[in-house]
Amino acid sequence: MAMGNLNQATAQALGNAAHNATSAAQNSNTVLQATTTQGVSLDVATKVMPDPDTPD
């Protein structure tokens, strides 16, 4: 009985650790995507177009 409880507790702990690692990776990817989107948006918003009236 005690050995079965130990095995069950170990399996639960390993399952939780795997779930936590997956969640952390997903959260990290979400932050990375948001940061990239914000950077691209800022880059696009700050582009200076040449004045069409100025000769080359």
VOTIDO-926248 format. One line per 4 residues: number of its first residue (from 1); for each residue x negated, y, z negated of N, C-alpha, C. Coordinates in steps of 0.05 Angstrom, whole numbers. Layout:
<sites>
NUM = X Y Z X Y Z X Y Z  ...
</sites>
This chain:
<sites>
1 = -16 -24 0 0 0 0 -17 25 0  -38 26 -17 -55 49 -19 -70 54 7  -78 32 19 -93 34 44 -75 44 67  -50 36 67 -31 46 87 -26 76 83
5 = -24 85 58 -21 113 53 -45 129 62  -69 118 57 -93 132 66 -94 134 96  -87 113 110 -87 113 139 -67 133 150  -43 134 137 -23 153 146 -31 181 141
9 = -43 187 118 -53 214 112 -75 222 131  -93 204 137 -115 210 156 -104 216 184  -85 200 193 -73 204 219 -59 231 220  -45 238 199 -30 263 198 -50 286 199
13 = -72 284 184 -92 305 183 -105 309 211  -111 287 224 -123 289 250 -104 300 271  -78 293 268 -58 304 286 -55 334 282  -55 343 257 -53 371 251 -78 386 261
17 = -101 375 259 -125 388 268 -124 391 299  -115 371 313 -113 372 342 -93 393 350  -70 394 336 -50 414 342 -60 442 336  -74 446 315 -86 472 308 -106 481 329
21 = -122 463 339 -142 469 359 -128 477 385  -107 463 392 -92 470 417 -79 497 414  -67 502 392 -54 528 387 -74 551 388  -97 547 376 -118 567 376 -127 573 405
25 = -131 552 421 -139 556 448 -118 571 464  -93 564 460 -72 578 475 -70 608 467  -73 613 441 -73 641 432 -96 656 443  -119 644 444 -143 656 455 -139 663 484
29 = -127 645 499 -122 650 528 -102 672 532  -83 674 514 -63 696 516 -76 723 512  -93 724 492 -108 749 486 -126 756 509  -140 736 520 -158 741 543 -143 751 567
33 = -120 740 573 -104 748 595 -93 777 591  -84 783 567 -74 810 562 -97 830 564  -121 823 555 -143 841 556 -151 846 585  -151 825 601 -158 828 630 -137 845 644
37 = -112 840 638 -91 856 651 -94 885 643  -99 891 618 -102 919 610 -127 932 623  -148 917 625 -172 927 638 -168 934 668  -154 915 682 -149 920 710 -130 943 714
41 = -110 945 696 -91 967 698 -105 994 693  -123 995 674 -138 1019 669 -156 1026 693  -168 1006 705 -186 1010 727 -170 1021 751  -147 1010 757 -131 1018 779 -120 1047 774
45 = -113 1053 749 -101 1079 743 -122 1101 744  -147 1095 742 -168 1116 741 -183 1118 767  -175 1105 788 -188 1107 814 -183 1135 825  -204 1148 835 -201 1174 847 -202 1171 877
49 = -181 1179 890 -180 1177 919 -194 1201 931  -208 1198 953 -221 1221 966 -200 1240 977  -207 1266 977 -189 1286 987 -188 1284 1017  -165 1280 1029 -163 1277 1058 -170 1303 1073
53 = -169 1326 1060 -175 1351 1073 -205 1357 1074  -221 1342 1059 -249 1347 1058 -263 1332 1082  -278 1347 1098 -292 1334 1120 -314 1315 1110  -319 1295 1126 -340 1275 1118 -367 1287 1120
</sites>
